[in-house]
Amino acid sequence: MAEAMQFDLVQDRKGVIWDLLLYIPTVIALASIGAGYWFDENQNMGYLLFFLTCFFFIAGFNRIFKTRLMLLPSAPTSLKVGEQSIGLAQRNGARVDLVKNLRYYSDYAGKSFGISGLDGTGKQLQFVFHKGQFATVGQYDSAQALLKRYTK
């Protein structure tokens, strides 16, 4: 491969709906059960469930606003796969180049994948990409094919 391939990412609106259907009932159920334990003289279990409520809320918020809608400043907006590096343009205008210890992680369902590696300053970074973020299924498959060389 002589030239690097660039993929411009788009918002994954269908994925947002799926994530909302997953996270909203989970957060509401954990908060409701936690409130029940809190007022039922078992406050330790209430603390635990409220902690889990906050954890799932933060995880869901990050997943929706960073990876699906790409609204947070550190969200990648394009992916450039080269011979020896992977470049990402972020929403805040910053450019990140992963140059060492590059790893590609695919999921079993084939609907998302992750990449990780060290940037030029030695900082370990990781990113998750969903099928719906690519303009076409062909681009998604092409990106996965190019990244498979980093599987270890």
N, C-alpha and C positions, 0 to 999 in steps of 0.2 A: 504494500500500500504506500504509494508515493505521497499522496496528498491527504491532509486531515479532512475528515468529514464533520460538518457542522449541522446540528439539529436545533432548530428554534422551537421552544416549548410554548404551549398554550395552556390556558386554564382548563382543568378537568371538572366540568360542571356535573357530569353524571356521578363522578366519584365523590363529590361534595354531598350529594343527596344520600348516597350509600353510607358515608361516614356519619352524617347527621342521624340517619336511622339506627346506626350502631351506637354512637356515643350518648345521644340525648337520653334514651331509656336507661342506659347503664348508669349514667350520673344521677338521674332522678331516683332510680331504685336504690343505689348505694346511699344517697342522702336520706331517703325515706326510712330505710332500715336503720341507718345510723341514728336518726332522730328518735326512732322507737327505742333503741337501746339506751340512748342518752337519758330519756325520761323514765326508764324502767330500772333504775338503780344499777345498771351495768355500763357505767360510763367508759370503762376501758375499751369495751367493744365499740362503743360509740365513737371514741377517738380514732380507733383503727379504721372504721368505716368512713369517717369524715376525711381521714388522710387519703384513703383510696378514692374517695369522691374527688378531692382536689387533684390527685395524680391523674385520674382519667380525664378530668376536665382540661388540665394543662396539656396532656398528650393529644387529646382530640383537637384542641384549639391549634396546637402546633401543626398537626397533620393537615387540618383543613386550610389554615391560613398560610402555611409555608409551602407544603408540597402540592396541594390541590389547586388553590387559588393564586399562589405565588404573590401574596401581598406583603409579606414581611421583608425587610431590607436584605436579609441574607439568602433569600430564595433564589435558586438558579433559574435564569430565563433562557439560557442556551447551553448546549453541550457540544464540545468539539473534541473528537476522538482522533488522536494522532498516533504515530508509531511508538513513541516512548513516553507520551504524556496525555493527560486528559485536561482540557481547559473548560472552565465554566464562567459564564458571565452572570453576575448577580444583579438583582433588582436595584440595589443601591449604586450600581455603576462599577463596582469593584470587579476585578478579574482574578480568578483563582486558577492556578495551574497545579495539578497533582502530578508530581514528577518521580516519586519514589514509593516503593511498597504498594503499588497499585493492586487493588483487589476488586473483583466483580462478584456480586452475590445475586443470584436469581432466586425467585420463589418457585415453589412447585406448581402453583396455579398459572404461572406465566403472565401475571397481570402487573407485576412491578419488579424492579431490580434495584440494587444498591451498589454504590461504588465508594471506595475509601482509598486513602493514600496520604502521603506527606506532601505539603506544598513546599515552595522554595525556602521557607524559613524553618522547616522541620516540624511544623504543626500538623498533627493528625486530624484529618477532616473526613466526614462521611456525608453522603447525599443519597436520597431515595427518589426514584423516578417511577411514575405510574404510566400505564399504557395510554390512558386518556390525555396525558400531557403532550403526546406527540401528535402532529397534524394528521398522520395516517398510520394505519397498522403496519404498512411497509416500512415507514421510518423507524417505528419501534423495533421491528424485527431486524432491520439493518443495524441499528444501534447495538442491539444485543449481540448480533453476530460479530461486530467489530470489538466489542468488549470481552467476548469469551476468552480471548488470549490472556486476560488477566485473572482467570480462574485458577485457584491453586488448591 
